Amino acid sequence: MADIIDAHHHIWRQDDLPWLAGPMLPRIFGPYEALRRDYPVAEFLADLESTGVTKSVYVQANWAPERFEDETAWVQKTADETGWPHAIVGFADFMSEDVRPQLDRLAKYPLLRGIRQQIHWHENEAYRFAPHMDVAADATFRRNIAHLGDYGLSFDLQVFPSQMHGAARLAEACPDVTLILQHSGMLEDLSDAGREEWRTGMEFLAAQKNVVSKLSAFGTFIHRNDAAHIADMVSQTVAMFGAARCLFGSNFPIEKLWCNYGDLIAAFQSAAETLPEADRRAIFHDTAAAVYRI
């Protein structure tokens, strides 16, 4: 199908990103020397040429926290000049005493649709972004997330399976905020026990009607574009959330470390080929269009 929305990608200038411009730091997706350069919108558009993608959503790429507005301003300027992307997920610090002054600064950018602050925590330090496992239960964090409803903004939620129960309670406590689960919950442990923990946590999140799941980054931990793995993740996630609460994202250029855009989207389309047309339309277009208002 054509008219696809890529609900999760990045563009960047290397010098703006401490993790790219500074010393090599361990990352979830493995060696990333190939990413230590600019990835401008022109290259992104060349990557997705002839794939049927007509709109995209930029998701924050971890600029220095104090430069949160600079990031959104740069992406907005890029969109004004090129027509891409069509929505922006910026950054704000929800562990600050009151996030609203930051949201006030970001609200003037027309394409801002949501905020992401990565709160995933793992025993493996290389996989860890949050200061502790239970950020979602923190009273200050919850109070600040709830403020997003007043701004009409969503929250891109990034957690590991061990954190999903707490994330579900966060969703329950903030019913006026749409939480967009990153990468279908970041299944990292592919053992039977790990898969069961992931399914249990996903069911808790799926029970919260203000949570949707992004079908993205399934190569993150296996470092390859595995059609069978993608099909399994799509099938299970759609079974739990329903297609109307699932949306496709490329996670480019991260996934570019091991595949090209055409092969990536072909694997996702193959994974969804047995679903009804309405479900495929939801996954590849309608859900993202509604959630990010594009």
N, C-alpha and C positions, 0 to 999 in steps of 0.2 A: 504494500500500500504506500501511497505518497502522503504528503501533508503530515509528516511526523514531527513531533516536538521532542527535542532532546532536553530533558528536564534537569540535566546535571553535567555541566562542563566548566572548564576554567580557561581563561586566557591570562597571560602574565608577562611582566617584564622581570627578568631574573634579579635585577638589582633591588627590586622592591621586596623580595622574599628572603627573609633571613635563612630559611632552611635550604634555599637554593644558592644564595650568594655567599653564604658563610661556609664553615667546615661541613664536610659530609656527616650527616646525622643518620642513624638507623631509622628506616621507615618501613611501614607495613608492607609496602609493595616491592621491597627488595632493592637491589642496586638501581640507581637512577641517574647515572652520569649523563644519559641522553636527554634528561630533562633540564639540565643546568644551563639553560639558555632561554632567550625570549620565546614565548609561544603566542604570537599575535593573532588577531582575529582573521587576518588574511590566510594564515596557515590552517586555522580551524576550518574556514570555509572551503579551502582546497581539500582538506581531509574528508569532509562530508559531501563533496560533489557527487551528484548522481545517486545519492542514497535515499532521496525523498524527504529529507529533513528540511522543513520550511521555517521553523522557529526554534529558539533555544533559550535556556535559562542559565545564567552565570551563577555559580556558587562560590562563595568566598574562598580565597586560596592562602590564607594565613600570612597576610602582611603583618608587620609589627603591630601589636594591639593598639598602640597609641595613634596609629595611622588609619584607623578604621574608616574615617570619613574620606581620606585620600583614596582608598581603594574604590569605594562606591562612586566617588566623583570621577575617577579615571574610567571606570567601566561605563558610566553614564555618558561621558564624553565620547568614548569609542562608539557607543550605540548611536549617539546623535550624528556622528560622522559617517558611519557605515551601515546603519540599520540593524546591526547585530551587537549584542544579544537583545532579546525582547523582554526580559525580566531579570532582576538582580536579587540575589540573596546575599546580604551583606553580613558584617560582623558587629556585635556589640557585646559588652562584658556584663553578663547577668549575675555575676558574683559581686558587682559593685553595689553600694548601698541602695542606689536608685538609678535604674537604667534609663529612665525617661529623658534626661538631658541628652544622652547619646542618641536615642530614638528621635528626639526633636531635631537634631543636626542631620540625621539621615532622611527624615521625612520629606525634605524638599526635593529629593531626587525622584523624578516621575516614575522610573522603572523599578524602584524598590518594592519588593513584594514580600520579603521575609528576611529572617536572620538565622545564621548558623553560628553556634558556639559549640565546638566539639567537646563532648563530655565523656567520651569513651575511655574506660579504664581497664587495664589488663595486667595480670601478674607479670607478663613479659614487658619490661620497660620500653622496648622498642615499639610496642603497640599502644603505648599509653599517652593520652593527651590530658586527662583530667587530674587534679591533685589527689583525688580519692574516688572510691567506687560509687559513693552514694550522693553525688552532686544533685541528682534529681530530687532528692528528699530534703535538700537544704532549704530552709525557710526563706532566705533572701532570694535564692534562685527561683523558687516557685512564685514568690510575689512578683518578681520582675517578669517572668514568663507570662503571667496573667495580664500584665500591662499591654502585651502585644495585641490583645483583643481590642483595646481602645484605639489602636493605630491601624487596625485592619491588616495586620501582618501575621504571617505564619512563622513557625519555628522548625528548622531542619534539624531533626533529632538524630544524633549519632551515638549509639550505644552497642555494647557487646551483649550476647545472650544473658550473661550473669547479671546484667543491669536492667533487664527488661521489666521485671516486676516493679521496680521503683519507677521506671519510665511510664508504666501503665498508670500508676498512682498519680504521677505528674499530669498525665492527660486527663484523668478523672477530676483533678483539682482545678484544671484550667479548661473547662468545657467550651469556652468561647474562642479558643485558639486552635487552629489546625496544626497538628504535629506531623511532619513528613519524615518518616523513618528512613534513614539513609541505608542504602545498600542491602535492603531486606534483612537488617539486623546483624550484618557482618558475621556470618557463619565462618568461624576460623577453625574450630575443632571438628574435623570430619569423621571422628570416631563415632560409634553408635551412641555412646553417652553424650558426646558433644552435640550430635544432631538432635537427640531427644531434649536436651536442655534448650536448644534453639527453638524447637517446635513448641515446647511448653510456654516459653517466653513470648513467642509470636502470637500464640492464642490469647494470652493476657492482653497484648497490645491490640489485637484485632477486635477484642470485645469493646474497646473504646472507639466509638464511632467518629471521633475527631482525629483519629490517626489514619494516615494513608502510608503506603509502603512504596519506596522507590526501587525499581528493578534495575540495579546498577552495580558496577564494580565487582562482578562475580569472579573476575580474575585476580583480585587483590591478593589473596593468600596463596593461590596456586600458580600465579605468574604465567598464565596462558589463557587463551580463548578456547575454553572447553565446551563444545556444544552440548554434550550430555549433562555436564554440571549446570549449565545455564538452563537447560530444559527442566531439570529437576527443581531448581530454585524457583523458576517461574511457575511451574505447576503447583508446588506446595504453597507458595505465597498467595497466588490467586485463589487457591482453594480456601485459604483462611480469611483473606481480606475481601475477596470478590474483585473482579476486574475493574469495577467502578472506583475502587480505592487503591489501584496500582498504576504506576506510571514509569515509563522507560527513561533511563539516563545513561549517557555514554561513559561518563567519568573520564573524558578525554582532557588533556593528553596522557593521563596516567596509564590508561589501557594501551596507549600507543607504544608503550615499552615492549609489548609482546604481540600486537596485532595491528592491522589497519582498520579504519572506520567501517569500510564496506563489509569486511569479514565479521566484525563485531555485530553490526546491526543485522546481518544475515543470520547469525546464530540466534539472536533474540526473536527474529521473525519466524524462524524455524521452530523455536520453542513454543510459539503461540499459534502455530498454523492449524492446530486441531480445535481451537477455541472458536466460538461463534464470531461472526464479523463484528457484531456490536461490542464484544469483549476486546477484540483486537483494536478496534477503534478507540476504546476507552484507554487501553494500556499505552498506545502509541500517540494519542492525541488528546482525547476529551478530558481525562483526569487532570493532566498537566495544564490544559487550557483553563479549567475551572479553578484549580488550586492556586495557580500563579496568575490568574486573570489576564490571559493573553489570547 
